[in-house]
Amino acid sequence: MTTDTHAGGDVRLTGISKTYGSFTAVHPLDLTVPQGSFFALLGASGCGKTTTLRMIAGLEDPTTGTVHLGDRDVTDLPPHKRPVNTVFQSYALFPHLDIRENVAFGLRRRGIKSVKNQVDEMLELVQLGDKARYKPHQLSGGQQQRVAVARALINHPQVLLLDEPLGALDLKLRRQMQLELKRIQTEVGITFIHVTHDQEEAMTMADTVAVMNGGRVEQLGAPGDLYDNPRTTFVANFLGTSNLIEAEVVESGTDVVVTAGGGKLRLPADRCSAPTTSGGRLLVGVRPEKISLAHADDASTIAEGRNKVTGRIADTSFIGVSTQYVVNSPAGAELQVYEQNIERDPRLVPGAEVVLHWNPAHTFALDAAQAID
Ligand code: ATP
């Protein structure tokens, strides 16, 4: 796409908040979205992500705070004066216009007569060149959503806002469109801010994810970092499944040693997002796919230095690529284990005594004062 509107700078929210009467939908928030990034606002229904997006779009007036695009304060600008465009879940295409005219709409409204080249370029970008003369109802949901994206991008916005744009699509199409939107963003290079409640979607598409909960950003980071190093129980549980075990610190140094799950566990100090003074309480976490399962009879074959917890298999479910085990530890913790089905041990059935073991580097720790969500 030929555009010089990239040069817009970061999106910067400073102290932005929104209250409706006595209800605070978004608590004062500071957030910077780097220019050219694919940024996701992720959270459950009602967490304030759409309200945040609408304040960037100018569709909602903030109660406090400012919105900057680069050096420009756009807080008081109406939506149509901001260099942003929004794609909604409902594509809102004009049913009586063909695809070409739908995409051309924004240019025609601005009085631009010669639109052919730009429309061709956009249709090519979203790979719908051969559907230019179709009407919206002749396209699939995913194709219609691509028309909506083309229609928004033709105005060369500095930022594209996407409000649950894939929410109406079935799972398979949604997965395809996630990759497609990612490709389009890489190609055009402008900032995309994407609102979704689907953690897998946010992780697949975004460079940076802001996890929102109760009108606040709980944690911000690259998808892999959020997954590996959650700092709150909400983030640990919202992004995939976590095993969280109550623990007490017994040794603190470069490595922290805790008593947990009936034994001692070790983890790197830099993976603890809570104080690690001796006697302090923590919640120790490990992702289910990081854990290996050994039958208790094979316990002596487990390598030295691994974190180990004993338990009894309560349940198993075979889900093709992996088998999921629920294991009860004598200390009362219920732990999930996902094992790849490479060589399944036929002894690992409900009732079997097992040892769960994993690399200490895959362990993280959270503040035990938090409620487990
Ligand atoms: P969803 O995915 O369901 O859209 P969300 O995270 O995008 O959720 P928001 O739409 O931002 O959430 O809404 C945040 C909270 O603010 C919700 O509790 C909602 O009921 C409330 N809210 C939003 N708009 C208004 C309004 N105009 N008046 C009163 N309350 C509102």
Boltz pocket constraint, residues with backbone or C-beta under 6 A from the ligand:
constraints:
  - pocket:
      binder: B
      contacts: [[A, 20], [A, 23], [A, 24], [A, 25], [A, 43], [A, 44], [A, 45], [A, 46], [A, 47], [A, 48], [A, 49], [A, 50], [A, 51], [A, 52], [A, 197]]
      max_distance: 6.0
